[in-house]
Amino acid sequence: MKRIFLSLLLLASFFAIQAKTLVVYYSYTYNVHNIVAELSRQIDADVVRIEPAEKGLDYAADNYAIGSAQIAAIRNNPGDAASYPAIDPVNVNLADYDCIIIGAPLWWSQMAAPLQTYLFHNGKAMAGKKIGLIVSSASSGISGVEADARRLIPDGDFLTPSLWIRSSQTSNASSLIAGWLSQIGYHNFSGITITPDDQFPAKYTIFSVDGRMIASNALSLQTLGRGLYIINGKKIYLND
Ligand SMILES: Cc1cc2nc3c(=O)[nH]c(=O)nc-3n(C[C@H](O)[C@H](O)[C@H](O)COP(=O)(O)O)c2cc1C
C-alpha cells in the first residue's frame, strides 16, 4: 500500500500553487442559489451573486414580461452595452482565479439577463481560464445558454459537458454536482487532493465543510468518505 507522509511544510507548498475557483451566479427564485450552496459544500470556491440594480422587479409577472423584454433587447443588439440591464457593482479580481463556474437560470432559452450583463463586461477578462457552466431551467434545453456563455466569454477554456439541472431536480443537486465534478475532472486540476492512503502529521483536526467537528487526531483518513473536508483549517478534497 502506498504511504505518503505529508509534512505540514509540504502541505503549505501545495497550497501555494492551489488553483482558485470563483463561482458567479444569478438567481431569481433561488433554484440556482440552492445549487450553488450545494456546490460550495463540495468545492473550495469564492462565490459572487449578481444582483440587478433595479430592486423588486417581478420577472415572472404578466407571463414573464420583464424578463422577456430584457432577453429580447439583448437578442436584438448583443454588442451594445445599453441592451443589458444594470447590475450592482461586483468587487472581484478575476486575475486571482484559474477556474470560473457560472450558475445561470435559463430565461426564454437564453442566459438570464442580469448574468449576461456581468459577462458582457467581464467575459473577456476570463480568457484562458477554465469555465464551467451550470444551468437551471424548468424544462427547456440549455444550448442557447451555452451559446450565450461562449459569445460572452469568447476565449474561455470551456469544461464539457455543462451541467443542466431541471428546477424539479434541485433537491437532487448534491449527487448531480458530484457526478458532474468527476465528469469534468474538477478534482484533478483544482486544489489539493489526497487519497486515504496518504497520512497526515500527528496533530490535525478534521471538520466537515458545514462546520461539524469530525475528528481531532488519531483518526485514519481511511475511515472518512470521499469528499471535501477542512483539515487543519484548509479545505482538502479526499479521493477514494
Ligand atoms: C423570465 C423567465 C423566463 C423563463 N423562461 C424559461 C424557459 O423558456 N424555459 C424553461 O424551461 N424555464 C424558463 N424559466 C424558468 C427558470 O429557468 C427556472 O425556474 C429556473 O430554475 C430559475 O432559476 P432561479 O430559481 O435560480 O431563478 C423562466 C423563468 C423566468 C423568470
The ligand as an ORCA input file, in Angstrom:
! r2SCAN-3c Opt
* xyz 0 1
  C     -38.147     35.453    -17.168
  C     -38.114     33.967    -17.065
  C     -38.149     33.195    -18.226
  C     -38.078     31.794    -18.142
  N     -38.069     31.063    -19.316
  C     -37.988     29.697    -19.256
  C     -37.972     28.920    -20.449
  O     -38.012     29.418    -21.572
  N     -37.906     27.563    -20.337
  C     -37.831     26.945    -19.112
  O     -37.748     25.727    -19.086
  N     -37.832     27.667    -17.964
  C     -37.923     29.022    -18.003
  N     -37.943     29.765    -16.838
  C     -37.865     29.045    -15.553
  C     -36.480     29.087    -14.952
  O     -35.476     28.725    -15.885
  C     -36.365     28.116    -13.774
  O     -37.442     28.344    -12.883
  C     -35.049     28.227    -13.051
  O     -34.957     27.174    -12.120
  C     -34.931     29.567    -12.349
  O     -33.741     29.646    -11.583
  P     -33.684     30.571    -10.279
  O     -34.696     29.998     -9.306
  O     -32.289     30.422     -9.759
  O     -34.016     31.964    -10.669
  C     -38.026     31.158    -16.891
  C     -38.018     31.940    -15.720
  C     -38.076     33.322    -15.803
  C     -38.073     34.145    -14.534
*
